[in-house]
Amino acid sequence: MKEAASYLVGEHDFRNFSQAQLERQNTVRVCFAADIEQVPNMSSMCVFSIKASGFLYHQIRLTMAILGKKILKG
């Protein structure tokens, strides 16, 4: 999951990571950092941190869904 999060870093078109009406909206964002760390003393809980120039509607929710599927598929 940590490796998959690293692919978010950089300038990307996050159009597919949003549920908003995007006809007139610029969907390119710059992701400065994305990381996942396990919460100490809680083996089943992680914290996802992301720093970016901006976010689209539901972008983080959809990103977490995709990263979660990466864990399940291995």
Secondary structure, 3 states (H helix, E strand, C coil): CHHHHHCCCEEEECHHHCCCCCCCCCCEEEEEEEEEEECCCCCCCEEEEEEECCCCCCHHHHHHHHHHHHHHHC
